[in-house]
Amino acid sequence: MAYEKAVKDQRMRVEVSQAKRENDFYLQNVDKSKALQAIESRKRKRLEDDEEPEVPESAKRKAWTFKQRPTAAAAATASASTERKGARQRTTITPEKKPGIQRSLLAKILPGKS
């Protein structure tokens, strides 16, 4: 009889804890929903106030500038004309000018693929 009471008490504790977890999960989702609705209402209000939304600087296309060492062949031909060996040159790559994949390089990396 005591065992059955202990089992029943344990089952009730498990059921109560499960109900508490479900309730906490539901309340978290309600809070998230309220936050998302607030964000969307601010966006709508901003769009109504401004006819044309502002585009952040990070969203605009950007040309990357970096220093690049010359290749061995280019260094050999340019060594006579440059003052110091290994001089770096500035190269600008815009998104439209991105270099393509060279098939000869791929053939060396992936043998048997033609």
Secondary structure, DSSP 8 states (H G I E B T S, - for coil): -HHHHHHHHHHHHHHHHHHHHHHHHHHHHHHHHHHHHHHHHHHHHHHHH-SS----GGGS---EEEEE---HHHHHHHTTTSSSTT--EEEEE-GGG-----HHHHHHHSTT--
